[in-house]
């Protein structure tokens, strides 16, 4: 067989496997939202964002004063934020955050944590006309230090149109830090004790410490509509019911090595 014929056969084989690989990848992800939306947040938008806080004529002086006062209050907290937040000058923006508490019992274990939602806008379109915000993360911890003073969550809109929230949960095994970032291009991620989560595969994270100093991290595909004030409690209770009936979560919580409450 001649050399050019061998090359043609090899190229055909490579092309075949590449085609199959792409086909499988597209098939597996056909029901998953794309990570980013270039039509909402372009390269040019990013370039403008990179320099927007340089113009002193657009600075929010009143917000800087508020942030300085907030930092004084934060410094008195029993549990400090996971990431320090030194006030800085930012240009005018229009964003809002909805940060709430979560607390429920599953399989005789108490879980507590935070629900994060951000205001609907052109980057975060409404799912229905009645809502004003969208749910992007629900994070819950099994902890043997459930008092409020051992928990903190700090959200900031100062990076608008991006949002960032960080938190800390104290346990007898040590502190568990977490960070959430939701960008204008649709990217929605969380870092929990240095572990990465792409939240398009599930907006609920459960953190379960073990007696040996390790943790178990469970990502679940549950969320609830937070932006409708009338139905907020109803939607939250339905969300709780999903967690209480989740067999995988029960299995995680009933492991003999989980910390005692």
C-alpha positions in Angstrom: 0.0 0.0 0.0 1.3 3.4 -1.0 2.1 6.1 1.6 -0.6 8.5 0.5 -3.2 5.8 0.8 -2.1 5.1 4.4 -2.3 8.8 5.2 -5.9 8.9 3.7 -7.0 6.0 5.8 -5.5 7.5 9.0 -7.2 10.8 8.3 -10.5 9.1 7.7 -10.2 7.2 11.1 -9.3 10.4 13.0 -12.3 12.3 11.3 -14.6 9.4 12.2 -13.7 9.5 15.9 -13.9 13.3 16.1 -17.4 13.1 14.6 -18.5 10.5 17.1 -16.9 12.4 20.0 -18.7 15.6 19.1 -22.0 13.8 18.6 -21.8 12.2 22.1 -20.9 15.5 23.7 -23.8 17.3 22.0 -26.2 14.4 22.9 -25.2 14.5 26.6 -25.6 18.2 26.9 -28.7 18.8 24.8 -30.8 19.7 27.8 -28.2 21.9 29.5 -28.2 25.6 29.2 -25.1 27.0 27.5 -22.5 28.4 30.0 -22.4 31.9 28.5 -24.4 34.1 26.2 -22.2 36.2 23.9 -25.1 38.2 22.7 -25.7 39.6 26.2 -22.1 40.2 27.2 -19.7 40.8 24.4 -15.9 41.2 24.3 -16.5 45.0 23.9 -18.7 45.0 27.0 -15.9 43.3 29.0 -13.4 45.9 27.7 -15.6 48.8 28.8 -16.1 47.1 32.2 -12.4 46.8 32.7 -12.0 50.6 32.7 -15.4 51.9 33.9 -14.2 52.7 37.5 -11.4 54.9 36.3 -13.7 57.9 35.6 -13.9 59.9 38.8 -16.9 61.9 37.6 -19.0 58.7 37.7 -18.0 57.5 41.2 -20.6 56.8 43.8 -19.3 58.7 46.8 -22.4 58.0 48.9 -21.9 54.2 48.3 -18.3 54.5 49.5 -19.5 56.1 52.7 -22.1 53.4 53.2 -19.4 50.7 52.6 -17.1 52.2 55.2 -19.8 52.2 57.8 -20.7 48.6 56.9 -17.1 47.5 57.3 -17.1 48.9 60.8 -20.2 46.8 61.6 -18.8 43.7 59.9 -15.6 43.9 61.9 -17.7 43.3 65.0 -19.2 40.1 63.7 -18.4 36.9 65.6 -17.8 35.1 62.3 -16.0 37.2 59.7 -16.7 37.0 55.9 -14.8 34.4 53.9 -13.2 37.2 51.8 -12.2 40.6 53.1 -14.1 43.5 51.6 -12.2 46.8 51.7 -14.4 49.6 50.3 -13.4 51.1 47.0 -14.9 53.6 44.6 -17.1 52.3 41.8 -19.1 54.0 39.1 -22.9 54.3 39.1 -24.8 51.1 38.5 -28.2 49.6 39.0 -28.4 46.2 40.6 -30.0 44.4 43.6 -29.5 41.3 45.6 -31.9 39.0 47.5 -30.1 37.1 50.2 -32.2 34.9 52.5 -31.8 32.1 55.1 -32.6 28.5 54.7 -33.2 26.0 57.6 -34.8 22.6 57.6 -34.6 19.1 59.0 -33.9 16.1 56.7 -33.7 12.6 58.1 -33.5 14.0 61.7 -30.5 16.2 60.7 -30.7 20.0 60.8 -29.5 21.8 57.7 -29.0 25.6 57.5 -27.6 28.0 54.9 -28.4 30.7 52.4 -30.5 31.3 49.3 -29.1 33.7 46.7 -31.1 35.6 44.1 -30.3 38.6 41.9 -32.6 41.2 40.3 -33.9 40.5 36.9 -32.5 42.7 34.1 -31.4 42.4 30.5 -28.7 39.9 31.7 -31.1 37.9 33.8 -34.5 37.8 32.0 -37.6 37.1 33.9 -39.1 33.6 33.9 -42.5 35.1 34.3 -43.8 38.7 34.6 -44.6 38.4 38.3 -41.0 37.9 39.6 -38.4 40.5 40.2 -35.4 38.3 40.9 -33.9 34.9 39.9 -32.6 32.1 42.1 -28.9 31.3 41.4 -27.7 29.3 44.5 -29.0 27.5 47.5 -26.3 26.3 49.9 -26.9 24.2 53.0 -24.6 22.9 55.7 -24.8 20.1 58.3 -23.2 21.8 61.3 -22.8 21.1 65.0 -22.6 24.9 65.5 -26.0 26.0 64.3 -26.3 29.3 66.1 -26.5 32.4 63.8 -23.3 33.9 65.2 -21.3 31.0 63.6 -22.7 31.7 60.1 -22.1 34.5 57.7 -22.9 35.4 54.1 -21.8 38.6 52.5 -23.2 39.6 49.1 -22.1 42.5 47.0 -23.5 44.2 43.9 -20.5 46.5 43.5 -19.2 44.4 40.6 -22.4 44.9 38.6 -23.4 43.6 36.1 -21.7 40.7 37.8 -22.5 39.5 41.3 -20.4 37.9 44.0 -21.3 36.4 47.4 -19.0 34.8 49.9 -19.8 33.0 53.2 -18.4 31.0 56.1 -19.9 28.2 58.2 -18.2 27.3 61.4 -18.1 23.7 62.7 -16.2 21.8 65.4 -14.1 20.4 62.5 -13.1 23.9 61.3 -14.5 26.7 59.1 -16.0 26.0 55.7 -15.6 28.9 53.3 -17.5 29.3 50.0 -17.8 31.8 47.2 -20.4 32.4 44.5 -20.0 34.3 41.2 -22.8 35.0 38.7 -21.6 36.9 35.6 -23.5 39.0 33.1 -22.7 36.4 30.4 -24.7 33.7 32.3 -21.8 32.0 34.0 -23.0 30.7 37.4 -20.3 29.0 39.6 -19.5 28.3 43.2 -16.3 27.4 45.0 -16.9 25.4 48.3 -13.7 24.6 50.3 -11.7 24.9 47.1 -14.0 22.6 45.1 -15.6 24.0 41.9 -19.3 23.7 40.9 -20.9 24.6 37.6 -24.4 25.5 38.8 -26.1 25.0 35.5 -26.1 21.3 36.5 -27.9 22.0 39.8 -28.3 25.2 41.9 -28.4 23.5 45.3 -25.3 22.4 47.2 -25.2 20.4 50.4 -22.1 20.4 52.6 -21.7 17.5 55.1 -18.6 17.4 57.3 -17.3 14.0 58.6 -15.5 13.2 61.8 -12.3 12.5 60.0 -12.0 16.1 58.9 -13.2 15.5 55.3 -16.5 16.7 53.8 -19.1 15.3 51.4 -20.4 17.7 48.8 -23.7 17.0 47.1 -25.0 19.0 44.1 -28.8 18.7 43.5 -31.0 20.0 40.6 -33.4 21.9 42.9 -34.3 25.6 42.9 -37.3 27.7 43.8 -38.8 30.9 42.5 -37.7 33.6 45.0 -38.8 36.8 43.2 -42.5 36.5 43.8 -43.2 37.9 47.3 -46.7 36.6 47.4 -45.7 32.9 46.8 -42.2 33.0 48.4 -43.0 30.9 51.5 -45.1 28.5 49.4 -42.3 28.0 46.9 -39.7 27.6 49.7 -41.8 24.9 51.4 -42.1 23.1 48.1 -38.3 23.3 47.8 -37.9 21.9 51.3 -40.2 19.0 50.5 -38.0 18.0 47.5 -35.0 17.9 49.8 -36.8 16.0 52.5 -37.8 13.3 49.9 -34.5 13.0 48.2 -33.1 9.5 48.9 -29.5 10.4 47.9 -29.4 13.2 50.4 -30.8 11.0 53.1 -28.1 8.4 52.4 -25.4 11.1 52.7 -26.8 12.4 56.0 -27.2 8.9 57.5 -23.6 8.0 57.0 -22.1 6.8 60.3 -19.2 9.1 60.0 -21.1 12.5 59.8 -20.5 14.9 62.6 -22.9 14.7 65.5 -25.3 17.5 66.2 
